[in-house]
């Protein structure tokens, strides 16, 4: 059965589409019934019903994720000799005041808090 889709009107195409959708749904239902019957026969060969085989997999326990605690700010380790309110923890990028002081020859241990 061939259709000349280009020569069909819009109404004819819509009706054809509706018919195809209806036929597709019935084909899916038929395939589902056939698959279920085949599965029932296969299970019966081993002496089981499909209902008995339904929940064979043990459920995996869900892992409880530990909540991360907020990071505590590090305590300052170094202070600027010219302005003690400027501090640095010794972690991360060196601040300009620290780098400048080391270049001038100031020993880092003298800037420790």
Beta strands, then each sheet from edge to edge (+ up, - down):
strand 1: 78-79
strand 2: 87-88
sheet 1: 1+ 2-
end
